Amino acid sequence: MFRGPILVLFALMSLSIPSARGEEAAAPLVELATFSCEITPPLGHPLCGGWIKPAEAIQTPQLAKGVILRNAEGVYALCALDWCELRNDAHDLFREKIAEALGTSRERVAVQCLHQHNAPLTDSGAQLLLDKVSGAPVHADLKFLEEAARRVATAAGGVNTWNTVTHLGAGMARVERVAATRRVHDGAGGILVRYSSTRELALQEAIEGKIDPYLRSIAFLDGGRNLACLHYYATHPQSYYGDGQVNWDFVGMARERTQDEVGGFQVYFTGCGGDVTAGKYNDGSPERRPVLADRLHDAIRRSLASLAVRRVEELKWKVEPLRFQPRGEETFSREFFQKMLADPNGSASSRGNAAIGLAWLDRVAADRPIDLACLSIGDIRILHLPGEPFVEFQLFAQRLREDLFVAVAGYGDGGPGYVCTEASFAEGGYEPTASLIEPKSEWVLKGAIEQLLGD
């Protein structure tokens, strides 16, 4: 049985490192640097796109944390934000600023959000549309968005400590009593919705359902020295929200506690958690947040203790342009969204949603694809996916390449909204109501994943 943080630290210090002779001497040069900065929104800033109470107090800072890798072919960045979502132009803004600071291309920068809800959700195009309508609600502060992107780029571009990566470690551990499906079958052909918290006994007692129960960790090492660890787990990260208290929720608690205990640089990515929440194990009380953090932290420690180490191999970065098509129903049409946006009696959430829907249609009309990126080093693959993808896409990628260690980060470009399975649209439930892309998008995304994971 695991007996505490000192054992993880010992495991990282005493990893069995392959001999540094022969073929390792000719190993490709891969270097790593890390960066971090605060991107906490100011008081009064809209949270979750303006759908909940705005920021009234700061419980914990919100961070951007990332790693930069470079080899003979160029520079690459992976960045995770303690924000809800970045959509369309807002997502591109962060990638472009980071790329400019690093002297690389936007296609070589992956930016993902963790999806905490007491945090900004920003679509630049949506706010510009709202700005044109008298009396429309505020979705985001675009000046703060620019400032946050500048901070992250400055942090990334200002790194001056590079370390050679000689080895990589990959490990995994089962996360106990955190995640469960949000889509609970009622036994009569319908779907009950189990949100991130529930006090309804029937939903608490319903089965976990389809999830990926494993947290995956990837460690970058210089000999036996831990340089950075990336962790991937698929669930919505909310314990409770909507109270105006800005924080990094239980996933940030587990991440920072790990960094304090074992050292190194710890980054957490939310996987394909679109249809996965903590609701089965969470009643939304403040007392549950540290309990969920403890459980996730325990899995991170066990994952680190399980690391299997291999020599670094050639780093490759592949990008697949992805074009989703919009929904065909009348309630997702440009005319319908324009009417909602202009309605002075409409709710702030409905008008904000209309602006977001219009911004997505504008993107599609401009034929701007979403970049899907895959980082490959030896037998390790890291996929970066857009929107709020169902866990099926993560499981699909892992089934597709069972010969590889596949980690998946969701919540990249949030423009499409939920990325659902085709069958879910007929089944019902919440997620299809918040998806801006057609049901057959399942096969578009799976085809792109096949391309990225193919040799």
C-alpha positions in Angstrom: 0.0 0.0 0.0 1.2 3.5 -0.7 2.4 5.2 2.4 2.9 8.8 1.7 4.7 11.5 -0.5 8.2 10.5 0.6 7.8 7.2 -1.3 6.9 9.0 -4.5 9.9 11.2 -4.0 12.1 8.2 -3.4 10.6 6.5 -6.5 11.5 9.5 -8.7 15.0 9.7 -7.3 15.7 6.0 -7.6 14.2 5.2 -11.0 16.0 2.5 -12.8 17.7 4.5 -15.6 19.0 2.5 -18.6 22.8 2.6 -19.0 24.1 5.8 -20.5 26.3 4.0 -23.0 26.2 3.0 -26.7 22.9 4.0 -28.3 22.0 6.6 -25.7 25.1 8.5 -26.6 23.6 8.9 -30.0 20.1 9.8 -28.7 18.4 12.8 -30.4 18.8 16.0 -28.4 15.6 17.1 -26.8 15.6 20.1 -24.4 12.9 21.3 -22.0 12.0 24.5 -20.2 9.0 25.3 -18.1 6.9 28.4 -17.5 4.1 29.6 -15.3 2.2 32.8 -14.7 -0.9 34.1 -13.0 -4.0 34.7 -15.2 -6.5 35.4 -12.4 -9.4 37.6 -13.7 -10.1 40.9 -12.0 -13.0 41.3 -9.6 -16.2 41.9 -11.6 -15.1 39.8 -14.6 -17.7 37.5 -16.0 -17.2 33.8 -15.1 -18.2 30.9 -17.3 -19.0 33.2 -20.1 -21.4 35.4 -18.0 -23.7 32.5 -17.2 -23.0 32.6 -13.5 -22.2 35.2 -10.8 -19.1 37.3 -11.8 -15.9 37.3 -9.8 -16.5 38.6 -6.3 -13.4 37.2 -4.5 -10.2 35.3 -5.2 -9.9 32.0 -3.3 -6.8 30.8 -5.2 -5.0 32.3 -8.2 -5.6 30.9 -11.6 -2.4 29.8 -13.4 -1.1 29.1 -16.9 1.5 26.3 -16.7 3.4 24.9 -19.6 6.4 23.1 -20.9 8.5 24.0 -24.0 10.3 21.4 -25.9 12.9 21.9 -28.6 15.0 19.8 -30.9 16.8 20.2 -34.2 13.5 20.6 -36.0 12.1 23.4 -33.9 10.3 24.6 -30.7 7.0 23.2 -29.4 4.8 24.3 -26.4 2.1 22.6 -24.3 0.1 24.9 -22.1 -2.7 24.3 -19.6 -4.9 27.2 -18.3 -7.0 27.3 -15.1 -9.8 28.7 -17.2 -13.1 27.3 -18.4 -12.7 27.7 -22.2 -11.0 29.7 -25.0 -13.0 29.7 -28.2 -12.1 30.5 -31.7 -10.2 33.8 -32.0 -9.5 33.8 -28.2 -7.8 30.4 -28.5 -5.8 31.5 -31.5 -4.7 34.6 -29.7 -3.0 32.6 -27.0 -1.3 30.3 -29.5 -0.2 33.2 -31.7 1.3 35.2 -28.8 3.1 32.1 -27.4 4.4 31.2 -30.8 5.7 34.7 -31.5 7.5 34.8 -28.1 9.2 31.4 -28.9 10.0 32.1 -32.5 7.9 29.1 -33.7 4.6 28.7 -35.6 1.1 28.7 -34.1 0.7 25.1 -35.3 3.4 24.0 -32.8 1.6 25.4 -29.8 -1.2 23.5 -28.0 -3.3 25.4 -25.4 -5.8 23.6 -23.4 -8.2 24.7 -20.6 -8.9 22.7 -17.5 -12.5 23.8 -17.5 -13.1 25.0 -14.0 -16.3 27.0 -14.0 -15.5 29.9 -11.6 -13.2 31.0 -14.3 -13.3 32.9 -17.6 -14.9 31.4 -20.7 -14.0 33.7 -23.6 -14.9 34.0 -27.3 -13.6 37.2 -28.7 -15.9 37.1 -31.7 -18.9 36.6 -29.5 -18.1 39.7 -27.3 -17.6 41.8 -30.4 -21.0 40.8 -31.6 -22.5 41.7 -28.2 -20.7 45.0 -28.3 -22.8 46.0 -31.3 -26.2 45.4 -29.5 -27.4 48.0 -27.1 -28.1 46.6 -23.6 -26.5 43.2 -24.4 -24.8 41.3 -21.5 -21.0 41.3 -21.1 -19.4 37.9 -22.0 -15.8 38.8 -21.4 -13.3 41.6 -20.9 -11.3 41.6 -24.1 -8.6 44.0 -22.7 -8.0 41.5 -19.9 -7.9 38.7 -22.5 -5.2 40.5 -24.3 -3.3 41.1 -21.1 -3.5 37.5 -20.0 -2.3 36.2 -23.4 0.6 38.7 -23.2 1.5 37.5 -19.7 1.6 33.9 -20.8 3.7 34.7 -23.9 6.1 36.8 -21.8 6.5 33.9 -19.3 7.1 31.4 -22.1 9.4 33.7 -24.1 11.4 34.7 -21.0 12.6 31.2 -20.0 16.4 31.1 -19.7 16.9 27.6 -18.2 16.9 24.7 -20.5 17.6 21.1 -19.5 18.4 18.1 -21.7 15.8 15.4 -21.6 17.6 12.1 -21.4 14.7 9.8 -20.4 10.9 9.8 -20.2 8.7 8.0 -17.7 5.2 6.9 -18.2 2.8 5.6 -15.5 -0.8 5.3 -14.7 -3.1 4.7 -11.7 -6.8 4.2 -11.2 -8.6 7.1 -9.7 -11.0 6.0 -7.0 -14.4 7.5 -6.5 -14.1 10.7 -8.5 -15.5 10.3 -12.0 -18.7 8.9 -13.3 -20.8 9.3 -16.4 -23.1 12.3 -16.6 -25.4 10.3 -18.9 -27.4 7.9 -16.7 -29.8 5.6 -18.6 -33.2 5.6 -16.9 -34.1 2.1 -18.1 -36.9 3.4 -20.3 -34.8 4.7 -23.2 -34.2 8.1 -21.7 -31.2 9.9 -20.2 -31.0 11.3 -16.7 -28.4 14.1 -16.2 -26.0 13.7 -13.3 -24.3 17.1 -13.1 -21.0 17.8 -11.3 -22.9 17.7 -8.0 -26.1 16.1 -7.0 -27.9 15.3 -3.8 -30.4 13.0 -5.5 -29.9 9.6 -4.0 -30.9 7.7 -7.2 -28.3 9.5 -9.2 -25.7 9.0 -6.5 -26.4 5.2 -6.5 -26.5 4.8 -10.3 -23.5 3.0 -11.8 -20.3 4.9 -12.8 -21.0 4.1 -16.4 -18.5 4.7 -19.3 -15.4 6.5 -18.0 -11.7 6.2 -18.3 -10.8 5.3 -14.7 -7.1 5.9 -15.1 -4.9 9.0 -14.6 -1.8 9.0 -16.9 1.5 10.7 -16.1 4.4 11.5 -18.3 7.7 12.5 -16.7 10.6 14.3 -18.4 13.9 13.4 -16.8 17.5 14.4 -17.0 19.1 11.2 -15.8 17.3 10.6 -12.5 16.3 14.2 -12.1 12.6 15.1 -12.5 12.2 18.1 -14.8 8.5 18.1 -15.4 5.5 15.8 -15.1 2.3 16.0 -17.1 -0.9 14.4 -15.8 -4.1 13.6 -17.7 -7.5 12.6 -16.4 -11.0 12.8 -17.9 -13.6 14.4 -15.8 -15.3 17.8 -15.4 -13.2 19.4 -12.6 -16.0 21.1 -10.7 -16.9 20.5 -7.0 -19.1 23.5 -6.7 -19.3 26.9 -8.4 -21.5 29.9 -9.2 -20.7 31.7 -6.0 -18.3 34.3 -7.5 -15.3 32.7 -5.7 -12.5 32.4 -8.3 -10.4 29.3 -7.7 -8.6 26.4 -9.4 -11.0 23.8 -7.8 -10.0 20.3 -6.8 -7.8 19.5 -9.8 -5.6 22.6 -9.1 -5.4 21.6 -5.4 -4.1 18.1 -6.3 -1.7 19.5 -8.8 -0.1 22.1 -6.6 0.0 19.8 -3.6 2.0 17.3 -5.7 4.4 20.0 -6.8 5.0 21.0 -3.2 5.6 17.5 -2.1 7.6 15.8 -4.8 9.2 18.8 -6.6 9.6 19.0 -10.3 7.1 21.0 -12.3 3.6 19.6 -12.3 1.0 20.3 -15.0 -2.5 18.9 -15.1 -4.6 18.5 -18.3 -8.3 17.6 -18.3 -9.0 14.7 -20.8 -12.1 14.0 -22.7 -14.5 14.8 -19.8 -17.4 16.2 -21.8 -19.8 13.5 -20.5 -18.0 12.7 -17.3 -18.5 14.5 -13.9 -17.9 14.0 -10.2 -21.6 14.1 -9.4 -21.9 10.5 -8.2 -19.4 11.2 -5.4 -20.1 14.9 -4.9 -23.1 16.6 -3.2 -21.7 20.1 -3.9 -20.9 20.9 -0.3 -17.7 22.8 0.4 -16.4 19.8 2.4 -16.4 17.6 -0.7 -13.8 19.7 -2.6 -10.8 18.7 -0.5 -12.0 15.1 -0.5 -12.0 15.0 -4.3 -8.6 16.7 -4.3 -7.3 14.0 -1.9 -8.5 11.2 -4.2 -7.0 12.8 -7.3 -3.7 13.6 -5.5 -3.5 10.0 -4.3 -3.8 8.8 -7.9 -1.1 11.2 -9.1 1.2 9.9 -6.4 0.6 6.3 -7.3 0.9 7.1 -11.0 4.3 8.7 -10.4 5.4 5.7 -8.3 4.5 3.4 -11.3 6.6 5.2 -13.8 8.3 3.0 -16.4 11.4 4.8 -17.8 12.7 4.7 -21.3 15.4 6.6 -23.2 14.4 9.7 -25.0 13.8 9.1 -28.7 13.0 11.3 -31.7 10.4 14.0 -31.0 7.7 14.4 -33.7 4.9 16.9 -33.9 1.9 16.2 -36.3 -1.0 18.5 -37.0 -4.3 17.5 -38.6 -6.6 20.3 -39.8 -10.2 19.6 -38.7 -13.4 21.0 -40.2 -16.6 20.4 -38.3 -19.9 21.3 -39.9 -22.6 23.3 -38.0 -25.9 21.9 -36.9 -28.7 21.9 -39.5 -31.7 22.5 -37.2 -33.5 25.8 -37.4 -32.7 26.6 -33.7 -29.0 26.6 -34.7 -29.4 28.8 -37.7 -27.9 32.2 -38.2 -31.4 33.8 -38.3 -32.4 32.2 -35.0 -29.2 33.3 -33.2 -29.6 36.8 -34.6 -33.1 37.0 -33.3 -32.0 35.7 -29.8 -29.1 38.2 -29.6 -31.4 41.2 -30.5 -34.1 40.3 -28.1 -34.0 42.9 -25.3 -36.2 40.7 -23.1 -33.9 37.6 -23.5 -31.9 36.3 -20.6 -28.2 37.1 -20.4 -27.4 33.4 -20.9 -29.6 33.1 -24.0 -28.2 36.2 -25.6 -24.6 35.2 -24.8 -25.2 31.7 -26.3 -26.6 33.3 -29.4 -23.4 35.4 -29.8 -21.3 32.3 -29.3 -23.4 30.4 -31.9 -23.0 33.3 -34.4 -19.2 33.4 -33.8 -19.0 29.7 -34.6 -21.0 30.1 -37.8 -18.7 33.0 -38.8 -15.7 30.7 -38.3 -17.1 28.0 -40.4 -18.1 30.4 -43.1 -14.5 31.7 -43.2 -13.2 28.1 -43.6 -10.9 28.2 -40.7 -10.1 24.7 -39.5 -9.2 23.6 -36.0 -5.7 22.3 -35.6 -5.4 18.9 -33.9 -1.9 18.2 -32.7 -0.1 15.1 -31.6 3.3 15.0 -29.8 5.2 11.8 -30.3 8.3 10.7 -28.5 9.1 7.0 -28.9 6.1 5.0 -27.8 4.4 8.0 -26.1 1.7 10.0 -27.8 -0.1 13.1 -26.5 -3.2 14.1 -28.4 -4.7 17.6 -28.1 -8.4 17.7 -28.9 -10.9 20.6 -29.2 -14.2 21.4 -27.5 -15.7 19.3 -24.7 -15.2 15.8 -26.2 -17.0 12.7 -24.9 -14.8 10.2 -23.2 -15.5 7.8 -26.1 -12.8 9.7 -28.1 -10.2 9.1 -25.5 -11.0 5.4 -25.2 -11.1 5.2 -29.0 -7.6 6.6 -29.3 -6.3 4.2 -26.7 -8.0 1.2 -28.3 -6.6 2.3 -31.7 -3.0 2.1 -30.5 -2.8 -0.4 -27.7 0.9 -0.7 -28.5 1.5 2.9 -27.4 1.1 5.0 -24.2 -1.6 7.4 -25.3 -2.5 10.5 -23.2 -5.3 12.8 -24.3 -6.0 16.4 -23.4 -9.4 17.9 -24.2 -10.7 21.4 -24.0 -8.5 23.0 -26.7 -10.4 25.3 -29.0 -13.8 25.4 -27.5 -15.6 26.7 -30.6 -17.6 23.5 -31.4 -19.0 23.2 -27.8 -19.6 19.6 -26.9 -18.2 17.0 -29.3 -20.7 14.2 -28.9 -21.2 10.7 -30.3 -23.7 10.5 -33.1 -26.0 8.2 -31.0 -26.2 10.7 -28.2 -28.3 13.1 -30.3 -31.1 10.5 -30.5 -30.7 9.4 -26.9 -31.1 12.9 -25.5 -29.5 14.3 -22.4 -27.8 17.7 -21.8 -24.6 17.6 -24.0 -26.3 17.5 -27.5 -28.2 20.6 -26.6 -24.9 22.5 -26.2 -23.2 21.2 -29.2 -22.8 23.5 -32.2 -21.7 20.7 -34.7 -23.6 18.1 -36.6 -24.0 14.5 -35.2 -21.7 13.0 -37.8 -18.9 15.0 -36.3 -18.0 11.9 -34.3 -16.6 10.3 -37.4 -14.8 13.4 -38.5 -12.9 13.6 -35.2 -12.2 9.8 -35.1 -10.9 10.0 -38.6 -8.5 12.8 -37.6 -7.4 10.8 -34.6 -6.6 7.9 -36.8 -4.5 10.1 -39.0 -2.5 11.5 -36.1 -1.9 8.1 -34.4 -1.0 6.4 -37.6 2.7 5.6 -38.3 
